[in-house]
Amino acid sequence: MVQTIAIKNITLHDLETKFGLQLVENDQFFREWQDNLPEISELEKQQLDRVKASYSNLLKYPPLLENTVKMVVLSPLLDLAGFYLPPFHITSEKSVEISLEDEGIIYKGQMDVLTLFEQIWILVIESTQAAFSLDTGRAQLLGYMQANPNSDKSTFGLITNGASFRFIKLVKGPAPQYALSKILDIFNPGNDLYNVLSVLKGLGQLAMSV
């Protein structure tokens, strides 16, 4: 009998023991969030400063829920990155599943946001409530990334609670591996949303160059 489990309930231990997923801490494994990133314009910086101000204002009126995080922070970032325009498109609440036939287990779930170039997955996004740690959603995001049908290409993910952002790179295969960026935070000195947008644009350029 097949057992169905929600991806939101998957754990890092499940991913390690059932899928063989391993964390790579070699700094050279995930350079895409650091190297050859595009500059952003002064106008884009002004728009991101406004996003930061909006988020800061809403923090005064908790709870700041997941859908609000998507509307106030995530949507402007995706717009500025150009992911709403050709050749990209996004889909939300996309249903995915990964199966372990030998164990009779199917993991099913719905991704918050998936950014695509043609039919190629560029970025899987998981957003959480402002009060939640990014680590709360790491296993869930990796579970969604495991469902990428393009197993010969790296998959990139982003997890955010509105204030903090962390990018993830997953390389599938017989021995899947993943690595994490450092945490970029909206309240660090300056505005780390500049860096987040630069990485998003860089991933878009990378997808088009492959």
C-alpha positions in Angstrom: 0.0 0.0 0.0 1.4 3.4 -1.0 1.8 5.9 1.8 1.4 9.6 0.9 3.2 12.2 3.0 2.9 16.0 2.7 6.2 17.6 1.7 5.7 20.3 4.3 6.2 17.5 6.9 9.5 16.3 5.4 12.6 16.6 7.6 16.3 17.1 6.9 16.8 13.6 8.3 14.3 12.2 5.8 16.1 13.9 3.0 19.5 12.6 4.1 18.4 9.0 4.9 15.8 8.4 2.2 17.3 10.5 -0.7 21.0 10.5 0.2 21.0 14.4 0.2 24.2 15.9 1.7 25.1 19.5 2.7 28.2 20.8 1.0 30.2 23.4 2.9 32.9 23.9 0.3 32.7 27.6 -0.7 33.4 26.8 -4.3 30.3 24.6 -4.8 27.8 27.5 -4.8 29.4 30.6 -6.4 26.3 31.7 -8.4 25.1 33.9 -5.5 28.4 35.7 -5.3 30.2 35.9 -8.7 29.6 38.0 -11.8 26.3 39.5 -10.5 24.7 42.4 -12.4 24.6 45.9 -11.0 21.3 47.4 -10.0 20.3 50.9 -10.9 19.7 53.8 -8.6 16.0 53.7 -9.4 15.8 50.1 -8.4 17.6 50.9 -5.1 15.0 53.6 -4.4 12.2 51.0 -5.1 13.8 48.5 -2.8 14.2 51.2 -0.1 10.4 51.7 -0.4 9.9 47.9 0.0 12.0 47.9 3.1 10.1 50.9 4.6 6.8 49.2 3.8 7.9 46.0 5.5 9.2 47.9 8.5 5.9 49.6 8.9 3.9 46.4 8.7 6.1 44.8 11.4 4.4 47.2 13.9 1.1 45.4 13.3 1.6 41.7 13.8 1.0 39.0 12.8 2.8 39.5 9.5 1.5 36.4 7.7 3.0 34.5 4.7 0.6 36.0 2.1 1.5 39.5 3.2 5.2 38.7 3.0 4.6 37.5 -0.6 2.6 40.6 -1.5 4.8 43.3 0.1 8.3 41.9 -0.4 8.5 39.0 -2.8 6.2 40.3 -5.5 8.2 43.6 -6.0 11.5 41.6 -6.1 10.2 39.2 -8.8 8.9 42.2 -10.8 12.2 44.1 -10.6 14.1 40.9 -11.5 12.0 40.7 -14.7 10.5 37.3 -13.9 7.0 38.4 -14.8 8.1 39.3 -18.4 9.1 37.1 -21.4 11.1 34.9 -21.6 10.2 34.1 -18.0 7.0 33.3 -16.3 6.0 32.2 -12.8 3.4 29.8 -11.4 2.1 29.7 -7.8 0.8 26.9 -5.7 2.2 24.3 -8.2 1.5 20.7 -7.2 4.6 18.4 -7.2 5.4 15.0 -6.0 8.5 12.8 -5.4 8.2 9.1 -5.0 10.3 6.4 -3.3 9.0 3.3 -5.1 11.1 0.9 -3.1 9.5 2.1 0.1 6.1 2.8 -1.3 6.1 6.4 -0.3 5.0 9.5 -2.3 5.7 13.0 -1.0 3.2 15.6 -2.3 3.0 19.3 -1.9 2.4 22.7 -3.4 5.3 25.2 -4.0 4.6 28.8 -3.1 6.3 30.2 -6.3 8.1 28.6 -9.2 10.0 30.8 -11.7 10.5 29.2 -15.2 12.4 29.9 -18.3 10.4 28.1 -21.0 9.9 24.8 -19.1 13.2 25.0 -17.1 12.9 25.6 -13.4 15.0 28.7 -12.5 14.0 29.3 -8.9 11.8 27.6 -6.3 10.6 30.0 -3.6 9.2 29.2 -0.2 8.0 32.1 2.0 7.2 31.9 5.7 5.7 34.1 8.3 7.8 36.9 9.6 8.1 35.3 13.0 9.6 32.1 11.6 13.3 31.2 11.3 14.5 30.4 7.8 15.6 27.0 9.0 11.9 26.2 9.6 11.3 25.9 5.9 14.7 24.6 4.6 13.7 20.9 4.4 10.3 21.8 2.8 12.1 23.9 0.1 14.6 21.1 -0.6 11.8 18.6 -0.9 10.2 20.8 -3.6 13.5 21.2 -5.3 14.0 17.4 -5.4 10.9 17.3 -7.6 12.5 19.2 -10.4 12.2 17.0 -13.5 15.3 18.5 -15.1 17.7 16.3 -13.1 20.7 17.2 -15.3 20.6 20.8 -14.2 21.2 22.6 -10.9 18.1 23.9 -9.2 18.1 27.1 -7.2 15.8 28.0 -4.3 15.1 31.0 -2.1 13.5 30.9 1.3 12.4 34.2 2.9 10.3 35.4 5.9 10.2 38.9 4.4 13.2 40.2 6.4 15.8 37.5 5.8 16.7 35.7 2.6 18.8 32.5 1.9 19.5 31.0 -1.5 20.0 27.3 -1.9 21.6 25.3 -4.7 20.8 21.7 -5.3 22.6 19.3 -7.7 20.7 16.1 -8.2 22.1 12.7 -9.2 22.9 9.4 -7.5 24.4 11.4 -4.6 22.4 14.7 -4.5 24.2 17.7 -2.8 23.1 21.1 -1.7 24.7 24.3 -0.4 23.5 27.5 1.3 24.2 31.1 0.7 24.8 33.3 3.7 21.7 35.0 5.1 20.9 38.4 3.6 18.8 40.5 5.9 16.8 43.6 5.2 18.0 45.2 8.5 21.7 44.7 8.0 23.5 48.0 7.5 22.5 49.3 4.2 19.8 47.3 2.5 20.5 43.7 1.6 17.5 43.7 -0.8 20.0 45.2 -3.2 22.0 42.0 -3.0 18.9 39.8 -3.2 17.8 41.5 -6.4 21.3 41.2 -7.9 21.3 37.4 -7.2 17.8 37.0 -8.7 18.9 38.8 -11.9 22.1 36.8 -12.0 20.1 33.5 -11.9 17.9 34.7 -14.7 20.9 35.5 -16.8 22.4 32.1 -16.0 19.3 30.3 -17.2 19.3 32.1 -20.5 23.0 31.4 -21.1 22.7 27.6 -20.7 
